[in-house]
């Protein structure tokens, strides 16, 4: 039977974690698929890892694997770290803050089964997708980032800044090794590299809902880093 590994990268998500883990477990039970959840925590000061340990007691060590890091080392390196523990045939990444509802995983798996594609990525920018809870500033930043990326890099997908995706494990490994970014620009670079390496990508419309608990991790530094990364990729690809 095919197995799915889910990587959750966390930083200060103690309130969201029990909900997202419960929904992931319920989703995979409904699908009837083998799965595991790899949680990579960057030494969250709010005690996320303690909540994770309690959840591990509930769901079992084979279902929920904990990987604790000594500091906030970035999203890209969190996926690299988590990938080392994945035993599944496919790897799913999504935000731990409930912005990505696990109910869409069923659609991801269906599309992959039907097409045999290498990557399924969620999109907010196709019919059926959308964003709820953002103010006009954040919507403008996201739309501008996607628009400029389309013009400059032609990534072959409509939502390059999204982070809800399903990868064949070997494809994710290959793309991570080819990427040089480690912040939020990492998500965009992954899709650019996927097109360069001629991997087959399919999109599934998703609804993105802004977090209820906690604070967004996107800072002005991350936004500047994205633009710098975009320019660097434009100059080198």
N, C-alpha and C positions, 0 to 999 in steps of 0.2 A: 504493500500500500504506500502511496505517495505521502511524504511527510513535509510539513510546513514549519519553518522556524520563524518566529516573530522577534525582531529586535526592538526593544523599547529603550531609548536613551533618556535618562531622567536627570533633572536638576530642580530640586524644590517642588516635587509633585506628590507630596504625601497625601493630599486630599483627593487628587484625581486618580491616584494609582489603584486603590481598591475597585473603583468603578470600571476603569479601562480593562483591568485584568479579568474581572467578572464577565464583562461583555465579550472579551476575547474567548474565554473558556466556553461561554454559552454558544457563541457563534460556531466554533469548531465542533462542538457536540451536535449542533443542529445539522452541520454539513456532514458529519460522520467521518472526519479526517483526522489523521494522526498529526500532532502538533507539539511544539514546545515554545516557551516564552523565555527569551534571554533578556534580562534587565541589566543595563549598564548604567550605574549611578556614579556621578562625578562628585562624590563626597558632599552630598546635599546638606547644608546646615540645618534644614528643617526636619531632619530625621527620616527622610524618604526610605533609607536603607532599613530602618527599624520596622517600618510599615511593611516593606517588602519581605522581611523575615517572617512576620506574622502571616502574611499571605502564603508564603512558602509552606508554613505549617499546615495551612488549610488545603492547598492544592497539590502539595507534594514537590519534592526536589526534582523529580523527573519532568514535571510540568513547568515549574518556574525555577530557572537557573539565575543565580545572582552573581554579578560581576561588579565588584566595587573598585573604583579608581580613587587615587589620592587627591585629585583636584579637578577643576573645570578645564578639560583639555580639548573641548570642541566636538561638534557633531560628527564630523568626518572620522575622527579618530575613534569615536564611540562605536561607529559602525564597524570599523576595522577590528576593534577589540571584541565586539559581539560576534562577528563573523567567525572568529576562531573557535567559538563554542557551538556553532550551529551544526546540527547533524541532519537537517532536513534536505530535501531535494530542491525546495524553493525557499526563498527568504522574503519575508514581508517586513517592511519598515513603515511605521506610522508614528505620529506624535502621541505622547503619553498624556497630553492635557485635555483629551476628549474633543479636540478639534476635528479629528478623523474618527468617524463612527465605524466600529468593526463590522457593522451590517453590510458594508460595501465589499468586504472580503469575498463573500459568496459570488458577487459579480466578477471580481478579479479572477477567481479560480475558473469560473465558467468561460470567460473570454480566453484565458490561457489554454484551457482544454480544447476549445473549439478551433483556435487558430494555431496553437503550437508556438506562439510568440515567445521571445526571450524576456520581455519586460512588459508588465501591465502597469500603467501609471494613472492615478486619479487626476481628473481635471476639473477645475472650477469654471473653466472658460469655454465650455461647449454646452449645447442645449441639454438641459437636465441637470446641469451643475450650477453651483452658486456659492455665495458667501453671506453669512449672517453674523451680525454683531460687531462688524468693523466700522470705525468712523471713516469719514471721507479721506482723511490723510493717509490712513493705511491702505485703503482701496486704491488711492492714486499711486502710491509707491509700488504696490504689487502689479497693477496694470501697466505702469510705465516700465517696470523691470521686465515684464514678459514681452511687451511691445518692442522694446529696444533689442532684446535678445533675439526675437524673431527676425528683425531687420539685419542685425549684425552677424548672427551665427547660424541662422536657419537650422534650429535643433531638431525639427521634425516632430514636435509635439506642441500642444497649445498651452501647457502649464509647466514651465521649467522651474519655477520656484516652489512647487508643491513637493511634499515629502511623504506621500502615501503611495507606496509602490510595491509590486511583487516582482521579484527577480528569480530567474534560474540561478541556483547557488554559484555555479561556475562562472556565469556571466557577471554577477555582482563582484566576485573575486577579481576577475579580469579588469573590470572598470575601476575598481578601487585602486588597483595597482597602477593604473594609467593616469589617475587624477592627481593633481598637485595641490588642489584647494583643500582646506580643512574646516572652514567656517560654513556659513549658510550658503555661500556661493557654490559649495560642494554639490548641492542638489542640481544646480543648473549645469555644472560641468559634467556631471554623470550623464545627462541626456545628450550633451554635445558629443562626448566621447562615444556614446552608444551609436549615434548616427555615423560617426567617423569609422567605427569598426563594423558597421553594417548589421547591427543587431536589429531584430524585428521588434517594434514597439507598438502596442495597442493602448488605447485610452478608454477609461470608464468615467463617465460624469459622476462627480461626488458633490455632496453638500458640505462645505466647510463652516463650522460653527465656532465662533470665538470662545476661548476658555471661560469657564465660570469661576474656578478657583485658581488662585495664584496670579503671577504677573508674567507678561510676555517676556521672552528672552531676547527679542530683537531690539538692539540698541542702535544708536546713531553710528557707533563704531562698526557694527555688522552691516549696516546699510552702505556705509562708505566702502567697506571691504568688498561688498558685492559689486559695486561699480568698478572698483579697481580690478577685481577678478574678471569682470566682463571685458574690460579694455585689454587685459593681458591675454585672454583667450582670443579676442579678435585679432590681436597682433601676431599670435603664434599658431593659429589653426587655419 
